[in-house]
Amino acid sequence: MTSPAPARPAGAPFTAPLRARIDRWFLSRRPPSDTLELTQRNVYILPTRAGWMLAVTLLLLLVASINYQLNLGYLLTFLLAGCVAVGMHVCHGTLRGLALRLMPPEPQYAGSAAVFRIVLTNARRSTRYGIGLAVHRSGQWSWSDVPAQGSATVEVAIQPGRRGLHAAPALTAETRFPLGTFRVWSVWRPAAQVLVYPAPEANPPPLPEGEPLAGPAAAMAARAQIAGEYDGVRAYRRGDSRKLVVWKRAAQAQAAGSDELVSRDTQQAQRTQLWLDAQHAGLPEAEARLSRLCAWVLMADHLGVDYGLRAGGRVVQPSQGEAHRRQCLEVLALC
């Protein structure tokens, strides 16, 4: 004998799954785009709670005026109804004709908020007041006024759950100007994606030792050893001669409140290459290894040394600079 299905707790929302299905169906019918022009085809209007209460009040005033033959009651009723009708037209026109454009989002680290910047462009000769933007169904609004024949920028933030490539969430544009009796809104589905890097480890260990060069690069470094040539700087390593320490940079770092040291990178020292390898992270969990590699990438970039990366079956050859750092972080985010 099968046991009866557990009863739904009292007060549990029955409409939540239905609302989620309706939202998915509605959003699937809207093509993704990073620009949107609000027209009569994609702008919707409904009374708010205050609007419904005002409608009930006007109905009571009309019934009382008819019952008692109150001329002033008729005047007040139709005056308020005219104001509501004009407010409905103004409210719908405040949002209609507005152009929205999503700026390309900047990559973020896991655990920090991803900010989306939306530019609102108003081609009309009058200011649009009380324009709100929020992530669909979030209830956290950012409000702005758009000047006449001008533009305004509104920022909306989300908290990505984990690293990787995340699609921009659906956004809702809304206004209730001027009376608050009507809600005019539109739903926008952007096409942009935001890249989320792993969260860097808070207190990472020092950079790993370099790996010996092989082939022609090692031969060139050996020939240059005799000449004692210098080629850039690298992070200080235990055992480096004091003659190789760049004391000027050490003084600047100490003045800035840091105790980091750098050494001159001789061709003899460059017979090794710095490789940031996931196998050298020494951590059992994959996400913890990626966090440590992320911290090492930032550390090596800050020191200005050449470094390569091996993670997730991908290899990034040793280099340095902003583009190299972004490439390494992208590999860590997507591996």
Summary of the structure (lengths in Angstrom):
residues: 335
radius of gyration: 31.3
end to end distance: 49.4
largest distance: 112.6
contacts: 931
relative contact order: 0.11
helix: 36%
strand: 28%
